[in-house]
């Protein structure tokens, strides 16, 4: 929570992103998965990562925070022995990264509120949410020029998809 608040405070006083470096998205996502390994191993969650080598220009630290926030949420709201899948897709010079869990999902009437500051939902597990993670993730995506979409079905899945603008696409390796 304190890390998210510090990032948010820094973002609010920054007009534009200063750091613009080449980022290997697949490597960065794999690092975030490894960082969170103790959490998903404790719940015996099966991770699948389908990721081409894709390079993008952006702020490495802020983008890493996006992955850790989304993956942490997927882990928190997944059931024991659950499954989380990560997929990087490239089509027409556009990159999309989807992270899908088969956890508790989000109630239909609440999906439009998940990016609100402090919103925790009524379908959450007690003590698991501060309502800051997805709020910060949305703010980070907006600052980075990324489109963030969410789909969910209660008691079945939640899927977050981030689409990168083709202006930041650097290269793709097969």
FENKA-V324792 format. One record per helix or strand. SS is the DSSP state (helix for helix, strand for strand). FROM is the first residue (numbers start at 1). TO is the last residue. Records with the same first field share a line. If there is no record, write none. Layout:
SS->FROM-TO ; FROM-TO
//
This chain:
helix->2-12 ; 25-35 ; 37-42 ; 60-76 ; 108-113 ; 133-144 ; 166-168
strand->21-24 ; 46-50 ; 53-58 ; 83-91 ; 94-101 ; 147-153 ; 157-164 ; 169-173
//
